[in-house]
Amino acid sequence: MELLHILIILVIIVCIFALAGTIFVTKRLDDNYERQKSFSSLSYIYFIGLPAIILAAVLIWFFI
């Protein structure tokens, strides 16, 4: 059970770094790309995906 806790903490850390990296990349300007549209699309992905990942992690935690 201790290994499971370590893996979940590792996944959380990786997700935080991925979110920070994504936000950093979206701050760059590109003439052919709308930053606001990109950021809103990525926000939807994170706001839908993150709860799904958390729910899956909690379910795995309780059933394993």
C-alpha positions as CSV (number, residue, x, y, z in Angstrom):
1,M,0.0,0.0,0.0
2,E,2.9,2.4,0.6
3,L,4.0,2.1,-3.0
4,L,0.6,3.2,-4.2
5,H,0.8,6.3,-2.1
6,I,4.2,7.1,-3.6
7,L,2.9,6.6,-7.1
8,I,-0.1,8.8,-6.6
9,I,2.1,11.6,-5.2
10,L,4.4,11.2,-8.2
11,V,1.4,11.4,-10.6
12,I,0.2,14.6,-8.9
13,I,3.6,16.2,-9.2
14,V,3.8,15.3,-12.9
15,C,0.4,16.8,-13.5
16,I,1.3,20.0,-11.7
17,F,4.4,20.4,-13.8
18,A,2.4,19.6,-17.0
19,L,-0.1,22.3,-16.1
20,A,2.6,24.9,-15.4
21,G,4.4,24.0,-18.6
22,T,1.2,24.3,-20.6
23,I,0.4,27.7,-19.1
24,F,4.0,28.8,-19.8
25,V,3.8,27.7,-23.5
26,T,0.4,29.4,-24.0
27,K,1.9,32.8,-23.0
28,R,4.1,32.8,-26.1
29,L,2.8,34.9,-29.0
30,D,2.3,33.5,-32.5
31,D,0.8,35.6,-35.3
32,N,-1.3,32.7,-36.7
33,Y,-2.6,31.4,-33.4
34,E,-5.1,33.0,-31.0
35,R,-3.8,32.8,-27.4
36,Q,-7.1,33.3,-25.7
37,K,-8.8,30.6,-27.8
38,S,-5.9,28.2,-27.1
39,F,-6.0,28.9,-23.3
40,S,-9.7,28.5,-23.1
41,S,-9.5,25.1,-25.0
42,L,-6.8,23.9,-22.7
43,S,-8.7,25.1,-19.7
44,Y,-11.7,23.0,-20.7
45,I,-9.5,20.0,-21.1
46,Y,-8.0,20.4,-17.6
47,F,-11.3,21.2,-15.9
48,I,-12.9,18.1,-17.4
49,G,-9.8,15.8,-17.3
50,L,-8.5,16.6,-13.9
51,P,-11.7,15.6,-12.0
52,A,-11.8,12.4,-14.1
53,I,-8.2,11.6,-13.1
54,I,-8.9,12.4,-9.5
55,L,-12.0,10.2,-9.5
56,A,-10.1,7.3,-11.1
57,A,-7.3,7.6,-8.6
58,V,-9.8,7.6,-5.6
59,L,-11.6,4.6,-7.0
60,I,-8.3,2.7,-7.6
61,W,-7.2,3.7,-4.1
62,F,-10.3,2.3,-2.4
63,F,-10.6,-0.9,-4.5
64,I,-6.9,-2.0,-4.5
